Amino acid sequence: MDTSSEGKTKAAVFVFRLFVAGNEPHSKRAKDNFRKLCEQRIKIPYELEIVDVFDSFEIALENNIFLTPALMMVSPAPAVTVFGDLSDTEEVSKALRLAGDE
């Protein structure tokens, strides 16, 4: 499990959990695409927790994650989960309620 955050001086407004399967190609793409999405759409502090299901499968099961990659927006509520490599940034933005937050 790996945690990183932006703007550590302020409380994170967005909290995300990205479930990956080691360094598999889809997982690598999901990490890269998430970072690009954040650069483009999220201008406020956020927190990202990366969960490698090979190391921490219990966390995935607790969150009902049965395939990877999966991005869960934990906060703000309600929680939303998007599956796949996050390459369709427009659809991911809509699903995470980030569309129009440019």
N, C-alpha and C positions, 0 to 999 in steps of 0.2 A: 504494500500500500504506500502511495506517495501522495504528499499533499503540497500544493503550491498555492500562492495567493498573490493578488495584485493589490496595491495600495494598503499596506499593512497598518497604516496609521488610522484608517477608518474601518468601521465594521463592514463586513462583506454584505452586500445587498443580495447578490445572487450566490447560491451555493449549488455546485454541481458535483456529481459523482460519475466518473467514467469507468465502466467495467471493460477490461481488455483481457485478451488471452496471450500473455507474454509479449513477445515481439513479432507475432504473426503479422503478415502484410496488412490485413484489414484493420487490425488494432493500431498499427503505426499510422495508417492513413487517418483513422478516426482521431488520434491525438493531434496530428498536423492540422486536420480540417477544423477541429475544435479551436485550436489556437488562432487560426485565421479568422474564424467566426467571431471570436472574442475581440480581436483587433478591429474588425469591421463594425461590430454591432454593440459591444458592451463597453461603454465609456465610464462606467462606475466600478467600484471595487467588487471583485468576485473571488470566490474560493473554489478550488478544484481539488477533489480527492480522486486519485487514480487507484482503482482496485484491480490487481492482477488476479484473475480467478484461479490461476494455477497455484498461487500462494495463499489466497484468502477466499476460498470457495464458499465458506460459511457466510460471509458478508453478502455474496451474490444470492445465495439461497434465502437469506433473511429479507432481501429486497425483491424476491421473486424474479430474479434475472437468471434465465436459463439458456441464453445465447449471447454471444458477444460479436462485435462491440455494442455496447449500450450506454447511452448518456442519460442520466437521470438528473432533472432539475429538482433539487430538494426544496429550495426556497427561492422565491416566494411561493407559497401554497397557491393552488394545489400542485402536488408533485406531478411531473410529466416525465415519461421515458421515451426516448427515441432510439430505435435500433438501426444498425448499419454503420457505414464508414463516415457518415455525416457529410458526404460530398455534395448533396443538394442543399446548399446553404439557404436558399429561399424557403424550402419546405421545412428545414430544421428551425429556421428563425420563426416561422409561423407556429410550428408546434410548441416552441418554447416561449411563445408570446413576445418575441423580440422584434417582430416586423414593425417597421415604423419608428423604432427607437434609434434611428441613425443620428 
